[in-house]
Amino acid sequence: MVIGSKQVILVIELYVTGRQKDLIILAGRNIHPAELETAIGNMEGIRKGGVVVFGSRSLERGTERLVVMAETRQKDNTRRAELSAEINRLAVDLLGQPVDEVLLVMPNRVLKTSSGKVRRSACKALYEGGLIRMPERRWLQWLRIGREELAGRAGRFRQRFLDSAFAVYGWSLYGLLLCLALPPFLLLPSVKLRWRVIRQAVRLLGKLTGTSVRLEGAEHLPPHGQACIFVCNHSSYLDGYALVGFLPHCVRFIAKGELEEKKLIAFLLRKIGVEFVARFDPDQGHADITRLAHQVGNRTPLFFFPEGTFTRVPGLRSFHLGAFTTACQQQLPVVPVAIRGTRTMLRANSWFPRRGHIIISIGEPIPSHVGDGKSLWQQALILRDCTRAEVLRLSGEADLNTETAIKRTE
């Protein structure tokens, strides 16, 4: 935000006060119970963690009644009356009004989850059903808590088992399809034929694992045979597979130069026309980009992941300039692409695949002359910012580049 000649950065602090379903509405006021529960739990004579505050609908008032249920071992009527009065004083101090009803109950009557959190809705249901003051043996509550704990553990174990079974199944299918596809992949003479083999294998893998892949914006793809630059966000090792399997045209991927050190991987990638670019050596990187600019005339589009790498943290990182310098040098349009879903299916630093679905979104081509009249460097910067804004919109992820995030608030 700009005020006069000064730039002001607004910082917003967000405080989470509680869950929406626990909100109590009294005469138009919104009351969150946690603060009052904590204050009452610190009172002498009240069991810490044994307090629940909830609202109960009152037909006479047309609003809710504020009810406090607190555990105590006090049996003396005089002392219990003092506790009730003290609870009301606390409520007046914190909320500006007394509670409508104070229920002092024996220990272990406030219902809790297996992790020890109070169950406000369940306590409210008991109160409205007239069951709060009914005696209950302690072993019955422990039995109920144990049953809920076992049910929760069983559910978590079942989910972990299903996730592990899917991972084993997915990797087994991947290994089987790799063994079937590798011989023709190595023997076929042309890049297009090898692409066709990989495309069919990837699509079959997606079908057998129940992974749906949706291509959006296919009408924005340039005609077959027209040279262009594709630019895409990068969130997982699955990105390349999804693009090979479901892009209708063959492209030449631009990969980070460090992969050349992995001889087997580099050999297989070169079989489908992958080019390697140095990221951390400026001179070598410039030479690689110049080489690509001269080679782009063969009408096979280049495909860049300008972030250079990916992490477990969702969000779009800053873009390197290589793709945009090449586009400006050769006067080629840039086609923004965004992939969603692959990060959750296979996260960074993990080889544990999960179920999911993938969306590939194609944006409208951006002409490289958006910065006409400026130097090549300035044109590349303008083209990069325009493309990144479109990829950010298509991906729906957060902006991890603080500079552009601040610019949008100005």
Rosetta blueprint (number, residue, H / E / L):
1 M L
2 V E
3 I E
4 G L
5 S L
6 K E
7 Q E
8 V L
9 I L
10 L L
11 V L
12 I L
13 E L
14 L L
15 Y L
16 V L
17 T L
18 G L
19 R L
20 Q H
21 K H
22 D H
23 L L
24 I E
25 I E
26 L E
27 A L
28 G L
29 R E
30 N E
31 I E
32 H L
33 P L
34 A H
35 E H
36 L H
37 E H
38 T H
39 A H
40 I H
41 G H
42 N L
43 M L
44 E L
45 G L
46 I L
47 R L
48 K L
49 G L
50 G L
51 V E
52 V E
53 V E
54 F E
55 G E
56 S E
57 R E
58 S E
59 L L
60 E L
61 R L
62 G L
63 T E
64 E E
65 R E
66 L E
67 V E
68 V E
69 M E
70 A E
71 E E
72 T L
73 R L
74 Q L
75 K L
76 D L
77 N H
78 T H
79 R H
80 R H
81 A H
82 E H
83 L H
84 S H
85 A H
86 E H
87 I H
88 N H
89 R H
90 L H
91 A H
92 V H
93 D H
94 L H
95 L H
96 G L
97 Q L
98 P L
99 V L
100 D L
101 E E
102 V E
103 L E
104 L E
105 V E
106 M L
107 P L
108 N L
109 R L
110 V L
111 L L
112 K E
113 T L
114 S L
115 S L
116 G L
117 K L
118 V E
119 R L
120 R H
121 S H
122 A H
123 C H
124 K H
125 A H
126 L H
127 Y H
128 E H
129 G L
130 G L
131 L L
132 I L
133 R L
134 M L
135 P L
136 E L
137 R L
138 R H
139 W H
140 L H
141 Q H
142 W H
143 L H
144 R H
145 I H
146 G H
147 R H
148 E H
149 E H
150 L H
151 A H
152 G H
153 R H
154 A H
155 G H
156 R H
157 F H
158 R H
159 Q H
160 R H
161 F H
162 L H
163 D H
164 S H
165 A H
166 F H
167 A H
168 V H
169 Y H
170 G H
171 W H
172 S H
173 L H
174 Y H
175 G H
176 L H
177 L H
178 L H
179 C H
180 L H
181 A H
182 L H
183 P H
184 P H
185 F H
186 L H
187 L H
188 L L
189 P L
190 S L
191 V H
192 K H
193 L H
194 R H
195 W H
196 R H
197 V H
198 I H
199 R H
200 Q H
201 A H
202 V H
203 R H
204 L H
205 L H
206 G H
207 K H
208 L H
209 T L
210 G L
211 T L
212 S L
213 V E
214 R E
215 L E
216 E E
217 G L
218 A H
219 E H
220 H H
221 L L
222 P L
223 P L
224 H L
225 G L
226 Q L
227 A L
228 C L
229 I E
230 F E
231 V E
232 C E
233 N L
234 H L
235 S L
236 S L
237 Y L
238 L H
239 D H
240 G H
241 Y H
242 A H
243 L H
244 V H
245 G H
246 F H
247 L L
248 P L
249 H L
250 C L
251 V L
252 R E
253 F E
254 I E
255 A E
256 K E
257 G H
258 E H
259 L H
260 E H
261 E H
262 K L
263 K H
264 L H
265 I H
266 A H
267 F H
268 L H
269 L H
270 R H
271 K L
272 I L
273 G L
274 V L
275 E E
276 F E
277 V E
278 A L
279 R L
280 F L
281 D L
282 P H
283 D H
284 Q H
285 G H
286 H H
287 A H
288 D H
289 I H
290 T H
291 R H
292 L H
293 A H
294 H H
295 Q H
296 V H
297 G H
298 N H
299 R L
300 T L
301 P L
302 L E
303 F E
304 F E
305 F L
306 P L
307 E L
308 G L
309 T L
310 F L
311 T L
312 R L
313 V L
314 P L
315 G L
316 L E
317 R L
318 S L
319 F L
320 H L
321 L L
322 G H
323 A H
324 F H
325 T H
326 T H
327 A H
328 C H
329 Q H
330 Q H
331 Q L
332 L L
333 P L
334 V E
335 V E
336 P E
337 V E
338 A E
339 I E
340 R E
341 G L
342 T H
343 R H
344 T H
345 M H
346 L L
347 R L
348 A L
349 N L
350 S L
351 W L
352 F L
353 P L
354 R L
355 R L
356 G L
357 H L
358 I E
359 I E
360 I E
361 S E
362 I E
363 G L
364 E L
365 P L
366 I E
367 P L
368 S H
369 H H
370 V H
371 G H
372 D L
373 G L
374 K L
375 S L
376 L H
377 W H
378 Q H
379 Q H
380 A H
381 L H
382 I H
383 L H
384 R H
385 D H
386 C H
387 T H
388 R H
389 A H
390 E H
391 V H
392 L H
393 R H
394 L H
395 S H
396 G L
397 E L
398 A L
399 D E
400 L L
401 N L
402 T H
403 E H
404 T H
405 A H
406 I H
407 K H
408 R H
409 T H
410 E L
